[in-house]
Amino acid sequence: MARSQPTDPPIDLLAAVQGEVSWFCCGTAWGPCSTTGKGACGTCNSGSLQHAWPNTSDACWAITHPDTCGFNLSRRTCGFQHKITGLCSGSSVVTAIADCGPQTDLFCGEKSCCGATCAGDRIIDLTPAAYSKIASLSTGLRPCEISTP
């Protein structure tokens, strides 16, 4: 049975969204990453300020299913910018979509914390260069807030 995209107003158009942020490797070798593919947009590079978004296309939505975790994220395509703020550090970075992901439905109920500050459900992946602007790569996951710049 094929899933269709919900028709309710997308939450990221109404207010900032809180969830988990992780990092992934793409493109040219950088830091801890070896050379890999260039992502769904063909432009992804680990050393650039970029991210993966779970609703870049119908094909992406069919893989990631953020609705399974209760997120009705709006369609954003290659190059769209989001501002990601680390809830632990208070640091922010503006990044552009360069790939599809994370596979949100695999991480429903997952939770990361720093002290009493927590957020659940992995909804955005940053390149290592972007993630390192808000947290140490060694943390792997962090609570964050995602908004438009």
N, C-alpha and C positions, 0 to 999 in steps of 0.2 A: 504494500500500500504506500503510495507516494505521499509525502508530507508537503503541505503547501505553507507558504509563509503566512504568519498571523496577520490579521488586518487591524489589530489594535494599534494605537499610536506607538511608534517605536520609542522606547524609554530614553535612548541617548539623544533624542531631539528635545526632550522635555527637561532633563536635568543631567547632572553628572552621574556616572554609574560607578559603583564600587565593586571590586572583584579582585582576583589574583592576577599578577603579572609574572610571566616566566621569560626565559630567553631561549633563542634558537640560532643555529648557524645557517648561513646561506651565502652563496656567491664566493668571492675571493677569500683566500685564507686571511685570517685576522685573529690576533690574540689566541684564545684556546681552540679556534676553529680551523679545520683544514678546508680546502676548496670543495664546495658543494654546488648544487644547482642554484639557479637564479630566482627561484620562486615562481608563483603563479603569474606575477606581473612581468617577469623577465628582467627585473632591475635590482633584485635583492642582493645586498652585500653586508656581511657581518660588521664591517667597519663604518657603515653609514647609519644615520639616525632614521631607522625604519621599523615597521612592525607588520605583524600578520593579524588580520581581522577575520572573524568567523562568518561574515556575511558580505563577501565581495562579489558573489554571483550565485545563481541557482545551484550550480555544481558544487560550490563551496558550502553553501547552506546544507546541501544534501549529505555532506560529510561531517560537518561540525555540530549541527543541531543545537545551537545555544538555547532554543526554546525548551528543550528537555530539562534544563536547569532553571527555567522561568525567565530567561532573558529574551525579550523581543527587540533585538538589536537591528537598527535600520541598515539598509543596503548602503555600503560605502565601497567605492571602487578604487583602483590603483591610483596612488598619489594623494588621496584624501588625507588630511592631517588631523591627528588627535593629540591632545595634551595629556600626558600621563604623569600623575603626581604620586610619588611614593609616600604612603601614609606613615611609614616609619621615619623617613628622613626629612620629609617635607619638600624635597627637591623635585623639580619638574623637568620634563623634556618634551619637545614637540617633535613628532615623528610622522612619516608618511607611510601609507599602506604599500607594501611590496610583495605580500604573499597572503594566502588563505590559511587561517588557523587561529588559535589552536583547536583541536578537536574537543570542543567544550563539553560535549555530552559524556566524555570519558572521565571528567573531573567534577561532576555534580557532587556537591557535599564536601569536596576537598576544602581545607581551611589552612591558611597560613597566618601567623601572628608574629608580632614583635612586642613583647610585653603584653599589655591589655588591648593593643590595637590589632584587630583581626579583620579579615575579609575572606570570603569563600568563593569558589567556582572560578576556574581559570578561564578568563575571557579575552586575554590579549597576550601575544608573544612579542617581545622586543628583540632586535638584534643585540649582540653583546655590547656594541658601542653605545647604543641607546640605554640598555639596562644599567650599564656601569655609571650612567649619569644620575641614577636614582638609588642604586644599591650596589653592593659588591657582588660580582658574578658568583662568588662562593655561596651566597644565600640561596640561589636557584629559584625561589618563589618569594614574592612579597605581596602584601596587601597594597592596593593602589586605587586611585580614582581616575577615571577616564572622562575627559570632556572635550569640547571643541576649543581650539585656541582663541 
